[in-house]
Amino acid sequence: MMNVDLRSDTVTKPTPGMMEAMMNAKVGDDVFGEDETINALEQKTADLFGMAAGIFCPSGTMTNQIGIKCFTQPLDELIADQTAHVYRYEGGGIAFNSSVSTRLLNGYRGIITAEMIEPEINAINDHYPRTSLVVLENTVNRGGGSCYTLNDIKPIADLCKAKGLKLHLDGARIFNALAKTGDKAADYGQYFDGISVCLSKGLGAPVGSVFLASKETIKYARRVRKVFGGGMRQAGFLAAAGIYALDHHVERLKIDHSHAQILAEELANCGWVANVLPAETNIVLFDTVEPAATVLDKLAAHGIQALSTGLNRIRFVLHLDVHADQVEYVVEVLKHLD
């Protein structure tokens, strides 16, 4: 029996090459701006996405919350899809950290459009919170890895500029989106005021995300990071993992996508599966006839770990620690699961 962990792409372990890069990193005190490796990662990521500057943080939640704090004032309101990570999985941080309310939209698998956003922008009125920010997620976790193309994003960015709103991207799996769409990372900078780039999911780094924005915004973001408790010292060891991931783990994401497609196709043939969402990237969401908890127990008996995202919905996530032979094993288990 094999052990296959499909719970999340956050469960990956550093590769030998990544470990070597981490152990050889040049470090300093990042709060003083003296960690060479963190400085290099911030500039590398900013250049990659056509942004002016960046700040390295422990998590994507922190980079998202810093972005929201930078782009809003208390009593403002942001617009996001109702599945958005910033709303569902960041502990109520929008309200707690920024004193901002959230206007939720019902997009298609988490994808929202300019036509959906525009009617939800509040008029200037003392009765209403001031709409100041739109947040997009790419790829959309609860959408089963659904992703925006730049053609989808441009009308939203144009609307935000016309209405004086800021636009932030939760790029939790942005490189998965780029691998799917073929868009260029460098073209993102012209559309977004802030971008959160996560390094600890599909790219396989153990820790970290980078928040990208203008130099002025990043200057303020450093103060916010300090207040949030995110000021790190000799964290260049972690930044080195991020640099290694950007250099070595981006192109291989297409392997995860192909593995996800294989599992999605097999699930579609299983009688105990009620529905399978399209597997655009590395996430497979499917609905079960029996309660998800029952199916998860059956999978666990075969060494396969996964998570439920609803009473009858299960999520598989493919990543660099799931290899072709393990995918074949999972396929065989799925065929015979009753």
Disulfide bonds with the S-S distance in Angstrom:
none
